[in-house]
Amino acid sequence: MRTNLVPFIAGFSLVATPDNQIILRKQNPNRALPPTPVALGTWKQAGDSYEVTLSNNKPDTVAAALDGEGTLQFPMQLSEQVHVLVFNKEM
């Protein structure tokens, strides 16, 4: 599974903007070009987690958990299965 997933998810970044927009991007193989948007959506706080609606994801709306260290766990459908992507906070 790792052999199939790593090339697919390598270079993903998730950007959450202050106006509640969210952008999932993938680094372009030609690093001279900017990252390519993969999916767009919205986010809102829902208690201790976040509710994220993202295009091209099934289901469209998921709960994304943010831990105290800034790590976001985000369930996303990749191919036929749902996997949890983990994003580390960068400023």
Gaussian input, Z-matrix of N, CA and C with variables (Angstrom, degrees):
# hf/3-21g

backbone

0 1
 N
 C     1     B1
 C     2     B2     1     A1
 N     3     B3     2     A2     1     D1
 C     4     B4     3     A3     2     D2
 C     5     B5     4     A4     3     D3
 N     6     B6     5     A5     4     D4
 C     7     B7     6     A6     5     D5
 C     8     B8     7     A7     6     D6
 N     9     B9     8     A8     7     D7
 C    10    B10     9     A9     8     D8
 C    11    B11    10    A10     9     D9
 N    12    B12    11    A11    10    D10
 C    13    B13    12    A12    11    D11
 C    14    B14    13    A13    12    D12
 N    15    B15    14    A14    13    D13
 C    16    B16    15    A15    14    D14
 C    17    B17    16    A16    15    D15
 N    18    B18    17    A17    16    D16
 C    19    B19    18    A18    17    D17
 C    20    B20    19    A19    18    D18
 N    21    B21    20    A20    19    D19
 C    22    B22    21    A21    20    D20
 C    23    B23    22    A22    21    D21
 N    24    B24    23    A23    22    D22
 C    25    B25    24    A24    23    D23
 C    26    B26    25    A25    24    D24
 N    27    B27    26    A26    25    D25
 C    28    B28    27    A27    26    D26
 C    29    B29    28    A28    27    D27
 N    30    B30    29    A29    28    D28
 C    31    B31    30    A30    29    D29
 C    32    B32    31    A31    30    D30
 N    33    B33    32    A32    31    D31
 C    34    B34    33    A33    32    D32
 C    35    B35    34    A34    33    D33
 N    36    B36    35    A35    34    D34
 C    37    B37    36    A36    35    D35
 C    38    B38    37    A37    36    D36
 N    39    B39    38    A38    37    D37
 C    40    B40    39    A39    38    D38
 C    41    B41    40    A40    39    D39
 N    42    B42    41    A41    40    D40
 C    43    B43    42    A42    41    D41
 C    44    B44    43    A43    42    D42
 N    45    B45    44    A44    43    D43
 C    46    B46    45    A45    44    D44
 C    47    B47    46    A46    45    D45
 N    48    B48    47    A47    46    D46
 C    49    B49    48    A48    47    D47
 C    50    B50    49    A49    48    D48
 N    51    B51    50    A50    49    D49
 C    52    B52    51    A51    50    D50
 C    53    B53    52    A52    51    D51
 N    54    B54    53    A53    52    D52
 C    55    B55    54    A54    53    D53
 C    56    B56    55    A55    54    D54
 N    57    B57    56    A56    55    D55
 C    58    B58    57    A57    56    D56
 C    59    B59    58    A58    57    D57
 N    60    B60    59    A59    58    D58
 C    61    B61    60    A60    59    D59
 C    62    B62    61    A61    60    D60
 N    63    B63    62    A62    61    D61
 C    64    B64    63    A63    62    D62
 C    65    B65    64    A64    63    D63
 N    66    B66    65    A65    64    D64
 C    67    B67    66    A66    65    D65
 C    68    B68    67    A67    66    D66
 N    69    B69    68    A68    67    D67
 C    70    B70    69    A69    68    D68
 C    71    B71    70    A70    69    D69
 N    72    B72    71    A71    70    D70
 C    73    B73    72    A72    71    D71
 C    74    B74    73    A73    72    D72
 N    75    B75    74    A74    73    D73
 C    76    B76    75    A75    74    D74
 C    77    B77    76    A76    75    D75
 N    78    B78    77    A77    76    D76
 C    79    B79    78    A78    77    D77
 C    80    B80    79    A79    78    D78
 N    81    B81    80    A80    79    D79
 C    82    B82    81    A81    80    D80
 C    83    B83    82    A82    81    D81
 N    84    B84    83    A83    82    D82
 C    85    B85    84    A84    83    D83
 C    86    B86    85    A85    84    D84
 N    87    B87    86    A86    85    D85
 C    88    B88    87    A87    86    D86
 C    89    B89    88    A88    87    D87
 N    90    B90    89    A89    88    D88
 C    91    B91    90    A90    89    D89
 C    92    B92    91    A91    90    D90
 N    93    B93    92    A92    91    D91
 C    94    B94    93    A93    92    D92
 C    95    B95    94    A94    93    D93
 N    96    B96    95    A95    94    D94
 C    97    B97    96    A96    95    D95
 C    98    B98    97    A97    96    D96
 N    99    B99    98    A98    97    D97
 C   100   B100    99    A99    98    D98
 C   101   B101   100   A100    99    D99
 N   102   B102   101   A101   100   D100
 C   103   B103   102   A102   101   D101
 C   104   B104   103   A103   102   D102
 N   105   B105   104   A104   103   D103
 C   106   B106   105   A105   104   D104
 C   107   B107   106   A106   105   D105
 N   108   B108   107   A107   106   D106
 C   109   B109   108   A108   107   D107
 C   110   B110   109   A109   108   D108
 N   111   B111   110   A110   109   D109
 C   112   B112   111   A111   110   D110
 C   113   B113   112   A112   111   D111
 N   114   B114   113   A113   112   D112
 C   115   B115   114   A114   113   D113
 C   116   B116   115   A115   114   D114
 N   117   B117   116   A116   115   D115
 C   118   B118   117   A117   116   D116
 C   119   B119   118   A118   117   D117
 N   120   B120   119   A119   118   D118
 C   121   B121   120   A120   119   D119
 C   122   B122   121   A121   120   D120
 N   123   B123   122   A122   121   D121
 C   124   B124   123   A123   122   D122
 C   125   B125   124   A124   123   D123
 N   126   B126   125   A125   124   D124
 C   127   B127   126   A126   125   D125
 C   128   B128   127   A127   126   D126
 N   129   B129   128   A128   127   D127
 C   130   B130   129   A129   128   D128
 C   131   B131   130   A130   129   D129
 N   132   B132   131   A131   130   D130
 C   133   B133   132   A132   131   D131
 C   134   B134   133   A133   132   D132
 N   135   B135   134   A134   133   D133
 C   136   B136   135   A135   134   D134
 C   137   B137   136   A136   135   D135
 N   138   B138   137   A137   136   D136
 C   139   B139   138   A138   137   D137
 C   140   B140   139   A139   138   D138
 N   141   B141   140   A140   139   D139
 C   142   B142   141   A141   140   D140
 C   143   B143   142   A142   141   D141
 N   144   B144   143   A143   142   D142
 C   145   B145   144   A144   143   D143
 C   146   B146   145   A145   144   D144
 N   147   B147   146   A146   145   D145
 C   148   B148   147   A147   146   D146
 C   149   B149   148   A148   147   D147
 N   150   B150   149   A149   148   D148
 C   151   B151   150   A150   149   D149
 C   152   B152   151   A151   150   D150
 N   153   B153   152   A152   151   D151
 C   154   B154   153   A153   152   D152
 C   155   B155   154   A154   153   D153
 N   156   B156   155   A155   154   D154
 C   157   B157   156   A156   155   D155
 C   158   B158   157   A157   156   D156
 N   159   B159   158   A158   157   D157
 C   160   B160   159   A159   158   D158
 C   161   B161   160   A160   159   D159
 N   162   B162   161   A161   160   D160
 C   163   B163   162   A162   161   D161
 C   164   B164   163   A163   162   D162
 N   165   B165   164   A164   163   D163
 C   166   B166   165   A165   164   D164
 C   167   B167   166   A166   165   D165
 N   168   B168   167   A167   166   D166
 C   169   B169   168   A168   167   D167
 C   170   B170   169   A169   168   D168
 N   171   B171   170   A170   169   D169
 C   172   B172   171   A171   170   D170
 C   173   B173   172   A172   171   D171
 N   174   B174   173   A173   172   D172
 C   175   B175   174   A174   173   D173
 C   176   B176   175   A175   174   D174
 N   177   B177   176   A176   175   D175
 C   178   B178   177   A177   176   D176
 C   179   B179   178   A178   177   D177
 N   180   B180   179   A179   178   D178
 C   181   B181   180   A180   179   D179
 C   182   B182   181   A181   180   D180
 N   183   B183   182   A182   181   D181
 C   184   B184   183   A183   182   D182
 C   185   B185   184   A184   183   D183
 N   186   B186   185   A185   184   D184
 C   187   B187   186   A186   185   D185
 C   188   B188   187   A187   186   D186
 N   189   B189   188   A188   187   D187
 C   190   B190   189   A189   188   D188
 C   191   B191   190   A190   189   D189
 N   192   B192   191   A191   190   D190
 C   193   B193   192   A192   191   D191
 C   194   B194   193   A193   192   D192
 N   195   B195   194   A194   193   D193
 C   196   B196   195   A195   194   D194
 C   197   B197   196   A196   195   D195
 N   198   B198   197   A197   196   D196
 C   199   B199   198   A198   197   D197
 C   200   B200   199   A199   198   D198
 N   201   B201   200   A200   199   D199
 C   202   B202   201   A201   200   D200
 C   203   B203   202   A202   201   D201
 N   204   B204   203   A203   202   D202
 C   205   B205   204   A204   203   D203
 C   206   B206   205   A205   204   D204
 N   207   B207   206   A206   205   D205
 C   208   B208   207   A207   206   D206
 C   209   B209   208   A208   207   D207
 N   210   B210   209   A209   208   D208
 C   211   B211   210   A210   209   D209
 C   212   B212   211   A211   210   D210
 N   213   B213   212   A212   211   D211
 C   214   B214   213   A213   212   D212
 C   215   B215   214   A214   213   D213
 N   216   B216   215   A215   214   D214
 C   217   B217   216   A216   215   D215
 C   218   B218   217   A217   216   D216
 N   219   B219   218   A218   217   D217
 C   220   B220   219   A219   218   D218
 C   221   B221   220   A220   219   D219
 N   222   B222   221   A221   220   D220
 C   223   B223   222   A222   221   D221
 C   224   B224   223   A223   222   D222
 N   225   B225   224   A224   223   D223
 C   226   B226   225   A225   224   D224
 C   227   B227   226   A226   225   D225
 N   228   B228   227   A227   226   D226
 C   229   B229   228   A228   227   D227
 C   230   B230   229   A229   228   D228
 N   231   B231   230   A230   229   D229
 C   232   B232   231   A231   230   D230
 C   233   B233   232   A232   231   D231
 N   234   B234   233   A233   232   D232
 C   235   B235   234   A234   233   D233
 C   236   B236   235   A235   234   D234
 N   237   B237   236   A236   235   D235
 C   238   B238   237   A237   236   D236
 C   239   B239   238   A238   237   D237
 N   240   B240   239   A239   238   D238
 C   241   B241   240   A240   239   D239
 C   242   B242   241   A241   240   D240
 N   243   B243   242   A242   241   D241
 C   244   B244   243   A243   242   D242
 C   245   B245   244   A244   243   D243
 N   246   B246   245   A245   244   D244
 C   247   B247   246   A246   245   D245
 C   248   B248   247   A247   246   D246
 N   249   B249   248   A248   247   D247
 C   250   B250   249   A249   248   D248
 C   251   B251   250   A250   249   D249
 N   252   B252   251   A251   250   D250
 C   253   B253   252   A252   251   D251
 C   254   B254   253   A253   252   D252
 N   255   B255   254   A254   253   D253
 C   256   B256   255   A255   254   D254
 C   257   B257   256   A256   255   D255
 N   258   B258   257   A257   256   D256
 C   259   B259   258   A258   257   D257
 C   260   B260   259   A259   258   D258
 N   261   B261   260   A260   259   D259
 C   262   B262   261   A261   260   D260
 C   263   B263   262   A262   261   D261
 N   264   B264   263   A263   262   D262
 C   265   B265   264   A264   263   D263
 C   266   B266   265   A265   264   D264
 N   267   B267   266   A266   265   D265
 C   268   B268   267   A267   266   D266
 C   269   B269   268   A268   267   D267
 N   270   B270   269   A269   268   D268
 C   271   B271   270   A270   269   D269
 C   272   B272   271   A271   270   D270

   B1=1.4417
   B2=1.5314
   B3=1.3203
   B4=1.4632
   B5=1.5216
   B6=1.3336
   B7=1.4589
   B8=1.5193
   B9=1.3287
   B10=1.4630
   B11=1.5219
   B12=1.3285
   B13=1.4636
   B14=1.5193
   B15=1.3112
   B16=1.4690
   B17=1.5226
   B18=1.3322
   B19=1.4668
   B20=1.5302
   B21=1.3309
   B22=1.4618
   B23=1.5269
   B24=1.3383
   B25=1.4652
   B26=1.5234
   B27=1.3178
   B28=1.4631
   B29=1.5230
   B30=1.3163
   B31=1.4525
   B32=1.5173
   B33=1.3351
   B34=1.4716
   B35=1.5175
   B36=1.3043
   B37=1.4613
   B38=1.5186
   B39=1.3129
   B40=1.4572
   B41=1.5147
   B42=1.3317
   B43=1.4615
   B44=1.5201
   B45=1.3329
   B46=1.4600
   B47=1.5261
   B48=1.3158
   B49=1.4639
   B50=1.5266
   B51=1.3342
   B52=1.4685
   B53=1.5320
   B54=1.3451
   B55=1.4681
   B56=1.5305
   B57=1.3420
   B58=1.4643
   B59=1.5241
   B60=1.3041
   B61=1.4589
   B62=1.5269
   B63=1.3271
   B64=1.4533
   B65=1.5266
   B66=1.3268
   B67=1.4618
   B68=1.5276
   B69=1.3115
   B70=1.4547
   B71=1.5228
   B72=1.3458
   B73=1.4574
   B74=1.5176
   B75=1.3304
   B76=1.4667
   B77=1.5152
   B78=1.3290
   B79=1.4570
   B80=1.5238
   B81=1.3060
   B82=1.4512
   B83=1.5346
   B84=1.3440
   B85=1.4697
   B86=1.5264
   B87=1.3309
   B88=1.4562
   B89=1.5287
   B90=1.3078
   B91=1.4722
   B92=1.5219
   B93=1.3294
   B94=1.4663
   B95=1.5272
   B96=1.3252
   B97=1.4673
   B98=1.5177
   B99=1.3413
   B100=1.4660
   B101=1.5310
   B102=1.3534
   B103=1.4621
   B104=1.5293
   B105=1.3267
   B106=1.4539
   B107=1.5284
   B108=1.3485
   B109=1.4667
   B110=1.5279
   B111=1.3253
   B112=1.4558
   B113=1.5244
   B114=1.3388
   B115=1.4637
   B116=1.5238
   B117=1.3178
   B118=1.4615
   B119=1.5174
   B120=1.3220
   B121=1.4566
   B122=1.5102
   B123=1.3194
   B124=1.4582
   B125=1.5261
   B126=1.3335
   B127=1.4493
   B128=1.5181
   B129=1.3353
   B130=1.4607
   B131=1.5168
   B132=1.3177
   B133=1.4567
   B134=1.5185
   B135=1.3306
   B136=1.4613
   B137=1.5210
   B138=1.3354
   B139=1.4644
   B140=1.5115
   B141=1.3362
   B142=1.4634
   B143=1.5219
   B144=1.3253
   B145=1.4555
   B146=1.5286
   B147=1.3116
   B148=1.4516
   B149=1.5175
   B150=1.3048
   B151=1.4556
   B152=1.5187
   B153=1.3192
   B154=1.4586
   B155=1.5199
   B156=1.3217
   B157=1.4569
   B158=1.5164
   B159=1.3372
   B160=1.4523
   B161=1.5149
   B162=1.3296
   B163=1.4609
   B164=1.5210
   B165=1.3029
   B166=1.4653
   B167=1.5197
   B168=1.3212
   B169=1.4584
   B170=1.5126
   B171=1.3136
   B172=1.4610
   B173=1.5083
   B174=1.3107
   B175=1.4530
   B176=1.5238
   B177=1.3309
   B178=1.4673
   B179=1.5295
   B180=1.3328
   B181=1.4581
   B182=1.5185
   B183=1.3356
   B184=1.4559
   B185=1.5260
   B186=1.3297
   B187=1.4555
   B188=1.5203
   B189=1.3026
   B190=1.4612
   B191=1.5222
   B192=1.3186
   B193=1.4507
   B194=1.5225
   B195=1.3254
   B196=1.4597
   B197=1.5192
   B198=1.3357
   B199=1.4549
   B200=1.5273
   B201=1.3190
   B202=1.4552
   B203=1.5155
   B204=1.3247
   B205=1.4621
   B206=1.5194
   B207=1.3219
   B208=1.4519
   B209=1.5142
   B210=1.3333
   B211=1.4577
   B212=1.5220
   B213=1.3199
   B214=1.4590
   B215=1.5195
   B216=1.3264
   B217=1.4560
   B218=1.5161
   B219=1.3274
   B220=1.4482
   B221=1.5264
   B222=1.3473
   B223=1.4614
   B224=1.5251
   B225=1.3231
   B226=1.4607
   B227=1.5127
   B228=1.3265
   B229=1.4565
   B230=1.5151
   B231=1.3254
   B232=1.4515
   B233=1.5206
   B234=1.2930
   B235=1.4637
   B236=1.5149
   B237=1.3030
   B238=1.4687
   B239=1.5178
   B240=1.3267
   B241=1.4499
   B242=1.5163
   B243=1.3440
   B244=1.4591
   B245=1.5203
   B246=1.3312
   B247=1.4532
   B248=1.5177
   B249=1.3079
   B250=1.4575
   B251=1.5222
   B252=1.3257
   B253=1.4649
   B254=1.5230
   B255=1.3062
   B256=1.4497
   B257=1.5216
   B258=1.3293
   B259=1.4674
   B260=1.5126
   B261=1.3406
   B262=1.4578
   B263=1.5164
   B264=1.3164
   B265=1.4606
   B266=1.5184
   B267=1.3254
   B268=1.4597
   B269=1.5230
   B270=1.2846
   B271=1.4645
   B272=1.4939
   A1=110.03
   A2=116.65
   A3=120.06
   A4=110.98
   A5=116.80
   A6=120.98
   A7=111.48
   A8=116.97
   A9=120.96
   A10=112.57
   A11=117.69
   A12=120.37
   A13=114.87
   A14=117.66
   A15=119.93
   A16=112.27
   A17=120.42
   A18=118.38
   A19=112.50
   A20=116.41
   A21=119.93
   A22=111.75
   A23=117.74
   A24=119.93
   A25=113.91
   A26=118.39
   A27=120.42
   A28=109.99
   A29=116.15
   A30=120.51
   A31=114.90
   A32=118.07
   A33=120.18
   A34=109.86
   A35=116.87
   A36=122.26
   A37=107.51
   A38=115.50
   A39=122.37
   A40=107.41
   A41=116.67
   A42=121.80
   A43=108.13
   A44=116.02
   A45=121.68
   A46=107.45
   A47=116.62
   A48=121.39
   A49=110.43
   A50=117.89
   A51=120.62
   A52=113.51
   A53=117.59
   A54=119.52
   A55=111.76
   A56=116.23
   A57=124.78
   A58=114.28
   A59=117.60
   A60=121.67
   A61=107.85
   A62=116.49
   A63=121.24
   A64=108.24
   A65=115.85
   A66=121.66
   A67=107.75
   A68=116.41
   A69=121.70
   A70=106.35
   A71=115.96
   A72=120.56
   A73=110.15
   A74=115.35
   A75=121.77
   A76=107.86
   A77=115.47
   A78=120.54
   A79=110.02
   A80=116.03
   A81=122.37
   A82=108.94
   A83=118.78
   A84=119.79
   A85=112.74
   A86=116.99
   A87=121.63
   A88=105.89
   A89=117.02
   A90=121.87
   A91=113.70
   A92=117.50
   A93=120.42
   A94=110.23
   A95=117.24
   A96=121.74
   A97=109.72
   A98=117.46
   A99=119.83
   A100=110.98
   A101=117.17
   A102=120.60
   A103=111.28
   A104=115.94
   A105=122.68
   A106=110.01
   A107=118.86
   A108=119.49
   A109=110.48
   A110=116.64
   A111=123.01
   A112=109.94
   A113=115.99
   A114=120.87
   A115=109.05
   A116=115.46
   A117=122.66
   A118=108.39
   A119=116.18
   A120=118.58
   A121=111.99
   A122=115.02
   A123=121.98
   A124=109.14
   A125=115.87
   A126=121.62
   A127=109.32
   A128=115.98
   A129=121.21
   A130=107.98
   A131=115.28
   A132=119.71
   A133=109.26
   A134=115.83
   A135=122.59
   A136=107.58
   A137=116.22
   A138=120.21
   A139=110.88
   A140=116.17
   A141=121.24
   A142=113.17
   A143=117.59
   A144=120.62
   A145=108.98
   A146=116.36
   A147=121.85
   A148=109.19
   A149=115.48
   A150=121.33
   A151=107.02
   A152=115.99
   A153=121.57
   A154=109.07
   A155=115.97
   A156=121.88
   A157=106.74
   A158=115.75
   A159=120.73
   A160=109.87
   A161=116.24
   A162=119.83
   A163=109.87
   A164=116.62
   A165=123.69
   A166=113.67
   A167=118.91
   A168=121.63
   A169=108.78
   A170=117.29
   A171=121.45
   A172=107.54
   A173=120.35
   A174=125.32
   A175=110.99
   A176=116.37
   A177=120.84
   A178=112.12
   A179=116.74
   A180=121.41
   A181=109.42
   A182=116.50
   A183=121.86
   A184=109.45
   A185=115.47
   A186=121.23
   A187=107.61
   A188=116.63
   A189=122.38
   A190=107.57
   A191=117.09
   A192=121.80
   A193=110.61
   A194=115.65
   A195=122.35
   A196=107.95
   A197=117.53
   A198=118.87
   A199=110.15
   A200=117.04
   A201=122.44
   A202=114.62
   A203=117.30
   A204=120.79
   A205=112.46
   A206=117.96
   A207=121.23
   A208=114.49
   A209=118.16
   A210=121.80
   A211=109.19
   A212=116.83
   A213=122.54
   A214=109.05
   A215=116.36
   A216=121.81
   A217=107.74
   A218=115.35
   A219=121.38
   A220=110.04
   A221=119.27
   A222=119.85
   A223=110.87
   A224=116.14
   A225=120.71
   A226=109.83
   A227=116.05
   A228=119.96
   A229=108.95
   A230=115.27
   A231=122.32
   A232=106.19
   A233=116.01
   A234=123.16
   A235=108.93
   A236=119.54
   A237=122.14
   A238=113.42
   A239=119.25
   A240=121.91
   A241=111.64
   A242=115.06
   A243=120.92
   A244=107.63
   A245=116.06
   A246=122.96
   A247=108.22
   A248=116.88
   A249=121.52
   A250=107.98
   A251=115.37
   A252=120.84
   A253=108.00
   A254=117.22
   A255=121.78
   A256=107.78
   A257=115.47
   A258=121.33
   A259=108.53
   A260=117.03
   A261=122.35
   A262=108.83
   A263=115.36
   A264=120.80
   A265=110.48
   A266=115.66
   A267=122.16
   A268=107.72
   A269=116.74
   A270=120.37
   A271=109.95
   D1=-40.53
   D2=-179.76
   D3=-60.43
   D4=-39.52
   D5=179.66
   D6=-60.83
   D7=-35.59
   D8=-179.90
   D9=-81.28
   D10=-37.05
   D11=-174.09
   D12=-82.12
   D13=-40.27
   D14=-173.68
   D15=-56.94
   D16=-47.88
   D17=178.54
   D18=-62.69
   D19=-31.22
   D20=-178.55
   D21=-72.72
   D22=-41.56
   D23=-174.76
   D24=-95.02
   D25=-11.76
   D26=179.91
   D27=-58.99
   D28=132.24
   D29=177.69
   D30=88.57
   D31=4.97
   D32=176.08
   D33=-72.01
   D34=143.06
   D35=169.81
   D36=-139.21
   D37=148.81
   D38=-179.12
   D39=-120.75
   D40=123.25
   D41=-178.84
   D42=-114.76
   D43=123.16
   D44=175.01
   D45=-110.88
   D46=124.02
   D47=-176.27
   D48=-97.32
   D49=158.39
   D50=179.55
   D51=-61.98
   D52=-21.55
   D53=179.69
   D54=-92.35
   D55=26.21
   D56=173.30
   D57=66.47
   D58=26.81
   D59=173.17
   D60=-98.31
   D61=150.92
   D62=177.54
   D63=-133.86
   D64=139.15
   D65=-176.78
   D66=-132.06
   D67=122.95
   D68=173.32
   D69=-99.17
   D70=121.51
   D71=-177.02
   D72=-123.58
   D73=155.64
   D74=175.35
   D75=-124.31
   D76=131.78
   D77=179.12
   D78=-60.74
   D79=133.00
   D80=178.22
   D81=-69.46
   D82=136.85
   D83=178.18
   D84=-54.93
   D85=-33.13
   D86=173.68
   D87=-88.17
   D88=96.66
   D89=-171.69
   D90=-61.19
   D91=-10.53
   D92=176.72
   D93=-72.84
   D94=-21.10
   D95=179.10
   D96=-93.24
   D97=151.87
   D98=179.22
   D99=-69.22
   D100=161.04
   D101=176.75
   D102=-59.28
   D103=149.23
   D104=-179.35
   D105=-93.96
   D106=126.35
   D107=174.78
   D108=-63.52
   D109=131.82
   D110=179.31
   D111=-101.90
   D112=-38.65
   D113=-179.27
   D114=-153.86
   D115=148.64
   D116=178.02
   D117=-122.70
   D118=152.89
   D119=178.19
   D120=-173.76
   D121=-158.65
   D122=-178.54
   D123=-133.23
   D124=162.22
   D125=175.87
   D126=-138.33
   D127=154.09
   D128=171.23
   D129=-152.01
   D130=150.85
   D131=-179.98
   D132=-73.11
   D133=138.41
   D134=179.37
   D135=-136.04
   D136=84.99
   D137=-176.51
   D138=69.95
   D139=-124.07
   D140=-179.92
   D141=-89.95
   D142=1.11
   D143=179.88
   D144=-127.96
   D145=-166.99
   D146=-179.78
   D147=-129.93
   D148=143.18
   D149=174.38
   D150=-98.91
   D151=120.73
   D152=-175.30
   D153=-117.95
   D154=126.44
   D155=173.30
   D156=-109.63
   D157=121.44
   D158=-173.35
   D159=-133.92
   D160=130.19
   D161=177.66
   D162=-62.49
   D163=151.94
   D164=178.54
   D165=67.75
   D166=12.53
   D167=177.63
   D168=-110.77
   D169=146.55
   D170=177.17
   D171=-127.46
   D172=118.53
   D173=-1.27
   D174=-71.55
   D175=164.44
   D176=-177.42
   D177=-63.26
   D178=-36.78
   D179=-177.63
   D180=-114.61
   D181=129.19
   D182=179.96
   D183=-132.38
   D184=159.96
   D185=173.84
   D186=-93.35
   D187=123.69
   D188=178.90
   D189=-109.64
   D190=125.55
   D191=-176.52
   D192=-97.43
   D193=133.72
   D194=178.09
   D195=-112.99
   D196=122.83
   D197=179.53
   D198=-88.86
   D199=177.73
   D200=-176.31
   D201=-66.36
   D202=-14.44
   D203=-178.84
   D204=-100.19
   D205=6.80
   D206=177.29
   D207=86.82
   D208=16.99
   D209=177.53
   D210=-93.32
   D211=125.94
   D212=-179.35
   D213=-104.69
   D214=125.85
   D215=176.33
   D216=-102.92
   D217=122.68
   D218=-168.37
   D219=-130.75
   D220=109.74
   D221=177.31
   D222=-72.51
   D223=132.94
   D224=-178.93
   D225=-146.51
   D226=141.81
   D227=177.81
   D228=-81.93
   D229=121.48
   D230=176.02
   D231=-121.08
   D232=116.37
   D233=-173.30
   D234=59.96
   D235=-124.22
   D236=-175.00
   D237=-91.66
   D238=-9.74
   D239=-173.38
   D240=-120.91
   D241=155.69
   D242=174.85
   D243=-94.04
   D244=129.03
   D245=178.67
   D246=-124.23
   D247=156.43
   D248=176.54
   D249=-97.77
   D250=115.84
   D251=174.38
   D252=-87.78
   D253=141.91
   D254=179.98
   D255=-118.32
   D256=123.38
   D257=-179.79
   D258=-114.48
   D259=134.66
   D260=176.16
   D261=-95.68
   D262=138.85
   D263=-178.30
   D264=-70.28
   D265=131.29
   D266=174.47
   D267=-129.62
   D268=145.01
   D269=178.46
   D270=-115.03

